[in-house]
């Protein structure tokens, strides 16, 4: 039933939400639509003359017919073209082979994205020697949505078989390997249903489908991997099914619950931001984490209770169920602990080098360049940029809703002022102004800039309006003198507003994540040092991850390998979204590893033996979990969308770096130096009873089980 109701959820999800309602750019767009009945052009038809020029009679007739076609479409307004405006040079290329028909699809971001393909499909080839292609922001937005929906299925087709093969390698048993994958499938189906339910109460971004589905699959597999592994260990120790399940849930189950809470706490930080796009990830992220945990803690135990010892059935190859007391991971941990300072310094040097590019982070805005260069819509927009100038599609709207008390001369003088600003190509209003010079313009075109009580100005940037110069232009206009109150809108203004909001709210979000995580880990481990260490190491790891992401996706290194177009920026909402997800994931392995160390220490082992024993007992499973999670994330590299690839590479790198460098090297080194301070807690926490403390029994680490405590300590 969940699969039936959630299967086509993508068609009902939100296509927008990148701007906050309080942004000045949003207010400007609202005033333009309500009072001037206009707005940013979002559909561009590129008309190419196959013979003659755009001024040839037959080409002009075809262009005029196409203009009329677009204007007759429902939900399309403000249609104009090179031919309807008496051939202004700004709407044709210098070689007179291409010209533009422009218009505005009305409605919300969701409406625009859904209406664009219908409008484009309704346009028919006019009589005459011309061809035409549809581009612009609305076409690009729809294309991104289409690619995102298609790529999710392809990613799952790649991830699931690879995951099954790795699980077979880990467990050796087909039944055991199938359990995490089955719970993962349950989590995916449940996630889709959860998104549909959430969408009935609050807008959920379509881009949440990819991330939450993959995250739900990865977490469910991770959680199930730990549950199944511990259950098999307990059975191998001689416990019956019921007792083995009780011990599994008492230890591995508690660990999974703690891990899920830290992940949910990280996702909840996105609620701080007033952007619907980020909040939709918060709601869906919290839901999918809790769903994955519930599947692992409720559904999986029920299945294990039925299977019992048959969990080891259909063995493909022999694999030790219980890790030996002394093995690769315990030897590695003791090797690290013999030279902790050297390991810490060398690891931090490597991580610092990786993190260095992060200081050059620049935030940008979503545009058509997130599409692959081979995409048809992307190619049309590339032509618009190269033939008509980047600013043509990145225009600013400077809106003066009320101009009472000013004269037409003052209004025109303000247009002259705007046209003389650095990086301004021209200003359209009562006339067309170029560097302070009035060029005139078609009366029909210029009439839209005044409604009797107010005026507005279309400011065309010289280059890329989403570049630093475009952002500076927005700030210069807002700070500059004006004879009336103005609002500045357009894509460059939206970028300035959204990055400003994110920067303002980021400290609150980070404090929320850190505070909630510290409290959860404090209560889980009854230790003050462990949460502090975990938070510091996670920040170090994430800094390195972001440094690599800036180096690759912002600066463009390896762009050929990953097949994307670097823009010199990262989309403004992506770093904070990736931070929350990666931070939550980094806590997963901290909880899994340190929980086993604490279990051994509570049983009476020394700090060093508990650290080495915890590494030995969890090393194989944490490595498998990290590889499984990485496979799931890297399957998104099949996407043609650059920011989806950013997620894929970034989250996979964060998981692998955390599992191998942080947990494999820095954790044992730091815990060696900290000694018994690792387990210190204030009296209040020390007095609080730890769950099932009295029933803790020797963990299973050898084959056959040891009879004396000293057998847990590897000989030297």
C-alpha positions in Angstrom: 0.0 0.0 0.0 2.9 2.4 0.8 4.4 1.6 -2.6 1.1 2.4 -4.3 0.4 5.7 -2.6 4.0 6.9 -2.6 5.2 5.6 -5.9 4.4 8.7 -8.0 5.0 11.2 -5.2 7.5 13.3 -7.3 4.6 14.7 -9.4 3.1 16.4 -6.5 6.2 17.9 -4.8 7.3 21.5 -4.8 9.6 22.9 -7.5 10.6 26.0 -5.7 11.2 27.3 -2.1 14.7 28.8 -2.7 13.6 32.2 -1.4 12.2 33.4 1.9 8.9 35.4 1.9 10.7 38.2 3.7 13.3 38.8 1.1 13.3 42.2 -0.7 13.6 40.4 -4.0 10.4 38.4 -3.3 8.6 41.7 -2.4 9.8 43.3 -5.6 8.5 40.4 -7.7 5.1 40.5 -5.8 4.8 44.3 -6.6 5.7 43.8 -10.2 3.1 41.1 -10.7 0.3 42.8 -8.7 0.7 46.4 -9.7 2.5 46.4 -13.0 1.2 43.0 -14.3 4.7 42.0 -15.3 7.8 40.4 -14.0 11.1 38.6 -15.0 11.0 37.1 -18.4 11.3 33.4 -17.9 10.6 31.9 -21.3 12.9 32.7 -24.3 12.3 31.4 -27.8 15.5 31.5 -29.9 14.5 31.9 -33.5 17.1 31.0 -36.2 16.8 32.2 -39.8 17.7 29.2 -42.0 17.9 31.5 -45.0 18.3 35.2 -45.3 18.3 37.2 -42.1 15.9 38.0 -39.3 15.0 41.1 -41.3 13.9 39.1 -44.4 10.2 39.4 -45.1 9.5 35.7 -44.8 11.5 35.3 -41.7 9.9 38.3 -40.1 6.4 36.9 -40.9 7.3 33.6 -39.3 8.8 35.4 -36.3 5.6 37.5 -35.9 3.5 34.3 -36.2 5.5 32.7 -33.4 5.1 35.7 -31.2 1.4 35.6 -31.7 1.4 31.9 -30.9 3.2 32.4 -27.6 0.9 35.3 -26.7 -2.2 33.2 -27.2 -1.1 30.5 -24.8 -2.9 30.4 -21.4 -0.9 31.7 -18.4 1.6 33.6 -20.7 1.9 37.4 -20.4 4.1 40.3 -21.6 5.1 38.6 -24.8 7.3 40.7 -27.2 9.8 39.9 -29.8 12.3 41.5 -32.2 9.5 41.8 -34.8 6.7 43.1 -32.5 9.0 45.8 -31.2 10.1 47.1 -34.6 13.5 45.4 -34.7 15.5 46.6 -31.7 19.1 45.5 -31.9 19.1 44.2 -28.3 16.8 41.3 -29.4 19.0 40.0 -32.3 22.5 38.8 -32.8 25.0 41.1 -34.7 25.1 38.7 -37.6 21.2 39.0 -37.9 20.8 35.2 -37.9 19.1 34.8 -34.6 16.4 36.8 -32.8 14.3 36.5 -29.6 10.7 36.1 -28.6 10.4 36.6 -24.9 7.5 36.2 -22.4 6.6 35.5 -18.9 4.8 32.4 -17.6 2.6 33.5 -14.7 2.0 31.9 -11.4 4.1 30.4 -8.6 7.4 28.6 -9.1 5.4 25.3 -9.1 2.9 26.6 -11.6 5.7 28.0 -13.9 7.6 24.7 -13.9 4.5 22.6 -14.6 3.1 25.0 -17.3 6.4 25.4 -19.2 6.4 22.0 -21.0 2.7 22.4 -22.0 3.3 25.8 -23.4 6.5 24.7 -25.2 4.7 21.7 -26.7 1.8 23.8 -27.9 4.1 25.9 -30.1 4.1 24.8 -33.7 6.5 25.4 -36.5 5.4 28.6 -38.4 5.5 28.8 -42.2 8.8 30.3 -43.3 12.6 29.6 -43.3 13.1 29.5 -39.5 13.7 27.0 -36.7 13.1 27.8 -33.0 14.2 26.4 -29.6 12.8 27.1 -26.2 15.0 28.1 -23.3 15.2 30.3 -20.2 14.9 29.8 -16.5 11.5 28.1 -16.6 12.6 25.6 -19.2 15.9 24.9 -17.3 13.9 24.4 -14.0 11.6 21.9 -15.7 14.5 20.0 -17.2 16.3 19.7 -13.9 13.1 18.3 -12.3 12.8 15.8 -15.2 16.4 14.6 -14.9 16.2 14.3 -11.1 13.2 12.0 -11.3 14.8 9.8 -14.0 18.1 9.6 -12.3 16.7 8.3 -9.0 15.6 5.0 -10.6 18.9 4.5 -12.3 20.8 5.2 -9.1 18.8 2.5 -7.3 19.3 0.0 -10.1 23.1 0.4 -9.6 23.2 0.7 -5.8 21.1 -2.3 -4.9 23.0 -5.1 -6.7 26.4 -3.7 -5.5 25.1 -3.5 -2.0 23.9 -7.1 -2.1 27.3 -8.3 -3.3 29.1 -6.4 -0.5 26.7 -7.8 2.1 27.3 -11.3 0.8 31.0 -10.7 1.3 30.5 -9.4 4.8 28.1 -12.2 6.0 28.7 -15.1 3.7 25.1 -16.1 4.1 22.4 -15.1 1.5 19.7 -14.9 4.2 21.8 -12.6 6.4 22.8 -10.4 3.4 19.2 -10.1 2.4 18.0 -8.8 5.8 19.6 -5.3 5.6 18.6 -4.9 2.0 15.0 -5.9 2.7 14.8 -3.4 5.5 16.4 -0.8 3.2 13.7 -1.5 0.7 11.0 -1.1 3.4 12.6 2.2 4.3 12.6 3.5 0.7 9.0 2.6 0.2 8.1 4.1 3.5 10.1 7.2 2.7 8.1 7.9 -0.5 4.8 7.5 1.4 6.1 9.7 4.2 7.0 12.4 1.6 3.5 12.3 0.2 2.0 12.6 3.7 4.3 15.5 4.6 3.5 17.3 1.4 -0.1 17.5 2.5 0.9 19.7 5.4 3.9 21.6 4.2 5.7 22.0 0.8 8.3 19.3 0.2 11.0 19.9 -2.4 11.2 17.5 -5.3 14.9 17.4 -4.7 14.2 15.8 -1.3 13.2 12.6 -3.2 16.8 11.8 -4.2 18.5 12.7 -0.9 15.9 11.2 1.5 15.4 8.0 -0.5 19.1 7.4 -0.7 19.6 8.4 2.9 16.8 6.2 4.0 18.2 3.2 2.1 21.7 3.8 3.4 20.7 4.3 7.1 18.4 1.3 7.1 21.1 -0.9 5.7 23.6 0.5 8.2 21.3 0.1 11.2 20.3 -3.4 10.0 23.9 -4.4 9.4 24.7 -3.7 13.1 21.6 -5.5 14.4 22.0 -8.6 12.2 25.7 -8.8 13.0 25.2 -8.6 16.7 22.3 -11.1 16.6 24.5 -13.7 14.8 27.3 -13.1 17.4 24.9 -13.8 20.3 23.6 -16.9 18.6 27.2 -18.1 18.0 27.8 -17.6 21.7 25.2 -20.3 22.5 22.2 -18.1 23.3 18.7 -19.2 22.2 16.9 -16.9 19.8 14.9 -15.0 22.4 17.9 -14.3 24.6 20.1 -13.4 21.6 17.5 -11.0 20.4 17.2 -9.4 23.9 21.0 -8.9 24.1 21.1 -7.6 20.6 18.4 -4.9 21.3 19.9 -4.1 24.7 23.3 -3.1 23.1 23.1 -2.8 19.3 19.5 -1.6 19.5 20.3 1.1 22.0 23.2 2.2 19.8 21.0 2.4 16.7 18.4 4.4 18.6 21.1 6.9 19.8 22.6 7.2 16.3 19.1 7.9 14.9 18.5 10.6 17.4 21.8 12.4 16.6 21.0 12.2 12.9 17.5 13.6 13.5 19.0 16.4 15.6 21.3 17.3 12.8 18.4 17.4 10.3 16.3 19.5 12.6 18.8 22.4 12.4 17.5 23.1 8.9 14.2 24.3 10.5 16.1 27.4 11.6 16.2 28.7 8.0 13.0 30.4 6.6 13.6 28.8 3.2 11.0 26.3 2.3 13.5 24.3 0.3 15.7 23.7 3.4 12.7 23.2 5.8 11.3 20.5 3.5 14.6 18.6 3.9 14.3 19.0 7.7 10.8 17.5 7.8 11.6 14.7 5.4 15.1 14.1 6.8 13.8 13.7 10.4 11.0 11.4 9.1 13.2 9.2 7.1 15.8 8.8 9.9 13.1 7.8 12.4 11.5 5.5 9.8 14.8 3.7 9.1 15.5 3.3 12.8 11.9 2.0 13.4 12.3 -0.5 10.5 15.6 -1.7 12.0 14.3 -1.8 15.6 10.8 -3.1 15.1 10.4 -4.9 11.7 13.8 -6.5 11.7 13.7 -8.0 15.2 10.3 -9.5 14.3 11.8 -11.2 11.2 14.9 -12.3 13.2 12.6 -13.9 15.9 11.0 -15.9 13.1 14.2 -16.9 11.4 16.2 -17.7 14.5 19.3 -19.8 13.6 18.1 -19.9 10.0 19.6 -16.4 9.7 22.8 -18.2 8.7 21.1 -20.3 6.0 22.1 -20.4 2.3 25.8 -19.9 3.1 27.7 -18.9 -0.1 31.1 -18.9 1.5 32.4 -19.5 5.0 32.9 -16.4 7.0 33.8 -16.0 10.7 30.7 -14.8 12.6 32.6 -13.6 15.7 35.8 -11.5 15.4 38.8 -13.0 17.2 40.2 -11.4 20.3 43.3 -10.2 18.5 43.2 -9.3 14.8 43.9 -6.6 12.3 41.8 -3.9 13.9 43.1 -4.4 17.4 46.7 -4.5 16.2 46.0 -1.3 14.2 44.6 0.4 17.3 47.5 -0.6 19.5 49.9 0.5 16.8 48.2 3.9 16.8 48.2 4.1 20.6 52.0 3.4 20.7 52.6 6.7 18.8 49.4 8.8 19.5 51.0 12.2 19.1 52.6 11.4 15.7 49.3 10.0 14.4 47.3 13.0 15.6 49.8 15.5 14.1 50.2 13.7 10.8 46.4 13.2 10.4 45.6 16.8 11.2 48.2 18.0 8.7 46.6 15.9 5.9 43.1 17.1 6.9 44.2 20.7 7.1 45.6 20.5 3.5 42.3 19.1 2.3 40.4 21.8 4.2 42.4 24.7 2.9 40.3 25.5 -0.2 37.2 25.8 2.1 38.3 29.4 3.0 37.7 30.4 -0.6 34.0 29.2 -0.6 31.7 31.3 -2.7 28.0 30.9 -2.8 25.9 31.1 -6.0 22.4 30.5 -7.2 20.8 27.7 -9.2 20.8 28.2 -12.9 20.8 26.1 -16.1 24.5 25.3 -15.8 23.7 22.5 -13.3 22.5 20.6 -16.4 25.1 18.6 -18.4 26.6 20.5 -21.4 24.9 18.0 -23.7 21.4 18.8 -22.5 19.3 20.5 -25.1 17.9 23.2 -22.8 21.4 23.9 -21.5 22.6 24.3 -25.1 19.9 26.8 -25.8 20.7 28.8 -22.7 24.4 28.7 -23.6 23.5 30.3 -27.0 21.5 33.0 -25.2 24.5 33.7 -23.0 27.1 33.9 -25.8 24.9 35.5 -28.5 22.8 37.9 -26.4 24.9 38.4 -23.3 24.7 36.8 -19.9 22.8 39.8 -18.4 19.8 39.2 -20.8 18.6 36.4 -18.6 19.9 37.8 -15.3 18.3 41.2 -15.4 17.6 43.2 -12.2 14.2 44.8 -11.6 14.4 48.1 -9.7 10.8 48.8 -8.6 9.5 52.2 -7.3 5.9 51.4 -6.4 5.1 55.1 -5.6 6.8 58.0 -7.3 4.4 60.8 -6.2 6.3 64.0 -5.6 8.9 63.3 -8.3 8.9 64.5 -11.9 9.4 62.5 -15.1 12.8 64.3 -15.4 13.9 63.0 -12.0 12.7 59.5 -12.9 14.7 59.6 -16.1 17.7 61.0 -14.3 17.6 58.0 -12.0 17.7 55.7 -15.1 20.8 57.6 -16.3 22.4 57.1 -12.8 21.7 53.4 -12.9 23.1 53.0 -16.5 26.4 54.6 -15.4 27.0 52.2 -12.6 29.9 49.8 -13.1 29.0 46.5 -14.8 25.7 47.8 -16.2 25.1 47.1 -19.9 21.9 49.1 -20.2 18.8 50.2 -18.4 15.3 49.9 -19.9 12.5 52.2 -18.5 11.1 55.4 -20.0 13.8 54.8 -22.6 16.8 52.6 -23.3 19.8 54.0 -21.6 23.4 53.0 -22.4 26.1 54.5 -20.1 24.1 57.6 -19.6 23.0 58.0 -23.2 19.3 57.8 -24.1 18.9 55.5 -27.1 15.1 55.7 -27.4 13.1 52.5 -27.9 9.7 51.2 -29.1 6.8 52.9 -27.3 5.0 49.6 -27.0 7.9 48.1 -25.1 8.6 51.1 -22.9 4.9 51.5 -21.8 5.2 48.5 -19.4 7.6 50.4 -17.1 5.0 52.8 -15.7 1.5 52.3 -14.3 0.7 55.9 -13.4 1.6 55.7 -9.7 5.0 53.9 -10.0 7.8 53.0 -12.3 10.3 50.2 -12.6 13.7 49.8 -14.3 15.1 46.7 -16.0 18.9 46.8 -15.3 20.8 44.5 -17.6 24.3 43.5 -16.1 27.3 43.7 -18.3 28.3 40.1 -17.6 27.1 37.3 -15.4 24.6 38.7 -13.0 25.2 35.8 -10.5 28.9 36.6 -10.3 30.5 38.8 -7.5 30.2 41.8 -9.8 26.4 41.1 -10.1 26.1 40.8 -6.3 28.0 44.1 -5.9 25.7 45.8 -8.4 22.7 44.8 -6.3 24.3 46.2 -3.1 25.3 49.4 -5.0 21.8 50.0 -6.2 20.2 49.4 -2.8 22.8 51.6 -1.1 22.8 54.3 -3.7 20.7 57.5 -3.9 17.2 57.4 -5.3 14.5 60.0 -5.5 11.9 57.5 -4.2 11.8 54.2 -2.2 12.9 51.3 -4.3 12.8 47.5 -4.2 15.5 45.5 -6.1 14.5 42.1 -7.5 15.7 39.6 -10.0 18.0 36.5 -9.8 21.1 38.4 -8.6 19.0 40.1 -5.9 17.6 36.7 -4.9 21.1 35.4 -4.5 22.2 38.3 -2.3 19.0 38.0 -0.1 19.2 34.2 0.3 22.9 34.1 1.1 22.4 36.9 3.6 19.6 35.0 5.4 21.7 31.8 5.4 24.7 33.7 6.8 22.5 35.3 9.5 20.9 32.1 10.6 23.9 29.7 10.2 25.3 30.3 13.8 21.9 29.4 15.3 21.7 26.2 13.2 25.3 25.2 14.1 24.7 25.8 17.8 21.5 23.8 17.7 23.2 20.8 16.0 26.2 20.9 18.4 24.0 21.4 21.5 21.5 18.7 20.7 24.3 16.2 19.7 26.3 16.9 22.8 23.3 16.3 25.1 22.4 13.0 23.3 26.0 11.7 23.5 26.3 12.9 27.1 23.3 10.8 28.1 24.2 7.9 25.9 27.8 7.5 27.1 27.7 9.0 30.6 30.9 10.9 29.7 31.8 14.5 29.1 34.9 14.0 27.1 33.4 11.6 24.5 30.8 14.1 23.2 33.4 16.9 23.1 35.9 14.7 21.2 33.2 13.6 18.8 32.1 17.1 18.0 35.6 18.4 17.4 36.6 15.5 15.2 33.4 15.8 13.2 34.1 19.5 12.5 37.6 18.7 11.5 36.4 16.0 9.1 33.7 18.1 7.6 36.1 21.0 7.0 38.3 18.7 5.0 35.2 17.4 3.1 34.1 20.9 2.2 37.6 21.9 1.2 37.6 19.0 -1.3 34.2 20.0 -2.6 35.3 23.6 -3.1 38.4 22.3 -4.9 36.3 20.0 -7.2 32.9 21.6 -7.7 33.7 25.3 -7.3 37.2 25.6 -8.8 36.5 22.9 -11.4 39.2 20.4 -10.8 38.2 17.0 -12.1 35.2 18.5 -13.8 36.0 16.4 -16.9 36.0 13.2 -14.8 32.7 14.0 -13.1 31.2 15.7 -16.3 29.9 19.0 -14.9 30.4 22.7 -15.6 32.1 24.7 -12.8 30.6 28.1 -12.2 33.0 29.4 -9.6 30.4 29.0 -6.9 28.4 26.4 -4.9 24.7 26.8 -4.8 23.9 28.7 -1.6 21.7 26.1 0.1 23.9 23.1 -0.7 26.7 23.6 1.9 24.3 24.0 4.9 22.2 21.0 3.7 25.3 18.9 3.2 26.7 20.0 6.6 23.6 18.8 8.5 23.5 15.4 6.7 27.2 14.8 6.8 27.4 15.8 10.5 24.6 13.4 11.4 26.3 10.6 9.4 29.6 11.3 11.1 28.0 10.6 14.5 26.8 7.2 13.3 30.2 5.6 13.4 31.2 7.4 16.6 28.2 6.0 18.4 28.7 2.5 17.0 32.4 2.4 17.8 32.4 4.1 21.2 29.3 2.1 22.4 31.3 -1.1 22.1 34.3 0.4 23.8 32.2 1.6 26.6 30.6 -1.8 26.9 34.1 -3.4 27.3 35.2 -0.7 29.8 32.0 -1.1 31.9 32.8 -4.8 32.0 36.2 -4.0 33.7 38.7 -3.6 30.9 41.4 -0.9 31.0 41.1 2.1 28.8 43.6 0.8 26.2 42.1 -2.7 26.1 38.6 -1.3 25.8 39.7 0.9 22.9 41.6 -1.9 21.1 38.7 -4.4 21.8 36.1 -2.0 20.6 38.1 -1.4 17.4 38.5 -5.1 16.9 34.8 -6.0 17.4 33.4 -3.2 15.2 36.2 -2.6 12.7 34.9 -5.0 10.1 31.3 -3.9 10.4 32.0 -0.2 10.4 34.2 -0.6 7.4 31.4 -2.6 5.6 28.8 0.0 6.7 31.0 2.9 5.4 31.5 1.1 2.0 27.8 0.3 1.8 26.8 3.9 2.5 29.4 5.2 0.0 28.0 2.9 -2.7 24.5 4.2 -2.1 25.7 7.8 -2.3 28.0 7.3 -5.3 25.2 5.8 -7.2 23.9 9.4 -7.5 26.9 10.1 -9.8 24.8 8.8 -12.6 22.8 12.0 -12.3 23.3 14.6 -14.9 22.7 17.4 -12.3 25.9 18.9 -10.8 24.6 19.6 -7.3 23.4 16.0 -7.0 26.9 14.9 -8.0 28.2 17.3 -5.3 26.0 15.5 -2.7 27.2 12.1 -4.0 30.9 12.8 -3.9 30.7 15.0 -0.7 28.7 12.6 1.4 30.6 9.5 0.2 33.9 11.3 1.0 32.6 12.4 4.4 31.6 8.8 5.3 34.9 7.2 4.1 37.0 9.9 5.8 35.1 9.5 9.0 35.3 5.7 9.0 39.0 5.4 8.2 40.9 8.5 9.2 38.7 9.8 12.1 37.6 6.5 13.7 40.5 4.4 12.5 43.3 6.7 13.6 42.3 9.9 15.5 39.8 8.3 17.9 42.2 5.6 19.3 45.1 8.1 19.4 43.1 10.7 21.3 41.5 8.2 23.6 44.9 6.8 24.5 46.1 10.3 25.5 42.9 11.0 27.4 43.1 7.8 29.4 40.5 7.4 32.1 39.3 11.0 31.4 37.4 9.4 28.5 34.9 7.9 31.0 34.7 10.8 33.5 31.3 12.2 34.2 29.8 14.5 36.8 28.3 12.7 39.9 24.8 13.2 38.7 25.5 11.2 35.5 27.6 8.6 37.4 24.7 8.0 39.7 22.2 7.6 36.8 21.8 3.8 36.1 23.0 2.8 32.7 20.4 0.6 30.8 20.9 -3.1 31.6 24.1 -2.3 33.4 23.7 -5.1 35.8 23.2 -7.7 33.0 26.2 -6.8 31.0 28.1 -10.0 30.3 31.5 -10.6 28.6 31.2 -9.6 24.9 31.8 -12.3 22.4 35.2 -11.8 20.8 36.9 -15.2 20.5 36.1 -18.6 19.1 35.4 -20.5 21.3 34.2 -18.0 23.9 36.9 -17.2 26.6 36.6 -18.4 30.1 38.7 -15.7 31.8 38.6 -11.9 31.6 42.4 -11.8 30.9 41.8 -13.6 27.6 40.2 -10.5 26.3 43.5 -8.7 26.5 45.8 -9.6 23.6 49.2 -10.9 24.7 52.2 -8.7 24.1 
